[in-house]
Amino acid sequence: MLSDLVREHSEAKARAKAEAAEAKASASQHLQELAAAVVADLNTEVSQVFANQQHIDKEIQAMQAALAKQKRTAAKWATSVKKFNQALKEIGDVENWAATLENDMRKVVDAIQIAKRGNSSQQAQQQAHAPAASEQGAQDQQDVPASTA
């Protein structure tokens, strides 16, 4: 009887060890499967994040290229506007120069007309005095004896 009890105890102990080993192996298997499933799920999410990041990087590059093109276009426009503004200033300068020149020419014409009027009145005065002077000169010549003349 004691030997039966020891034997039963030994068998129960062996069965318990076997069941514990089997449970341990099963738990280990399940944990590995769970870990693989979690890793696969995380890898899927990481892969999606990585794909999104690549897409964002491509979009950033496209936006940088578009921005650089816009900068070049804006610079060209700025240069064109600056040249146009300079041309407008030059036109204004030419208009001012032309107005000044026209004003100066009017002054010259006015001066010439005034001088002409002055010469005309002087000539008229000289002509008015000239007949009297020529008559006087003719009388003077008649008074002079012929031998001296």
Secondary structure as the mmCIF struct_conf table of DSSP 4:
data_model
#
loop_
_struct_conf.conf_type_id
_struct_conf.id
_struct_conf.beg_label_comp_id
_struct_conf.beg_label_asym_id
_struct_conf.beg_label_seq_id
_struct_conf.end_label_comp_id
_struct_conf.end_label_asym_id
_struct_conf.end_label_seq_id
HELX_RH_AL_P HELX_RH_AL_P1 LEU A 2 ASP A 143
BEND BEND1 VAL A 144 VAL A 144
TURN_TY1_P TURN_TY1_P1 ALA A 146 THR A 148
#
